[in-house]
Amino acid sequence: MLWRMQPLHRLWISLTCLAALGGLASVAAAGAAPVELAGMDPPSWVHGADKASGRGCRAVRARRPAELPAPWRGLVRTITMQCTPMAGVDKEPDASTESVATLRPGAATLRGIPVLALRLSESWAHGDTQYVLDAPHAEVAALLGAYIKARCLSRAGTTVVVEGLCEPMADEGNGGTYTRTSELGGAWLHPDPDDPRRTILADAWSE
């Protein structure tokens, strides 16, 4: 009887060891250094956006975190999406989407500031990427303002501000600043209207 139970005993020990290893892996993952998002462009949170022309909202859905490229699939916890029908270039059915990727706690930072979520608004006529940062605007405005200007100058290929390009201006409506970064768009930095303990950094363009 004892001999017949030994394989089960060994199996129990093996499962216990695997569980322990799994726990250690989870602890290691939880303690991993956050991914710095500066210099990284997020992927679309929407599947089928390239097929929306002619089909509209029927063509799109929120992507699953497992469908995202690395390292995003390990950073994103959930993705939600809302779709609004709109007319395309030739008045055909098209779609405008607003999607939110909620990140895993402590998984990512932007210039060292924890990122809670990324909101993307997309269509053929516009794009808007918002970083929801876990810090009050007053505490991070100087750091992020310098980051926005340096990034703008780098993309423009110059160290001299030309015709207001890359120069921050007061944004009275949102209580922050606006920086024109191209002919079609710019960057906004302001307190989160839904939670003053948080900050929004938004990059947007429109036709």
Secondary structure, DSSP 8 states (H G I E B T S, - for coil): -HHHHHHHHHHHHHHHHHHHHHHHHHHHHHTS--EE-TT-----SEESGGG-TTTGGGG-EE--GGGS-TTHHHHEEEEEEEEEEEE-TTS-EEEEEEEEEEE-TTSEEETTEEEEEEEEEEETTEEEEEEEESS-HHHHHHHHHHHHHHHHHHHHT-SS--TTTT-EEEETTTTEEEEE-SSSEEEEEEEETTEEEEEEEEEEEE-
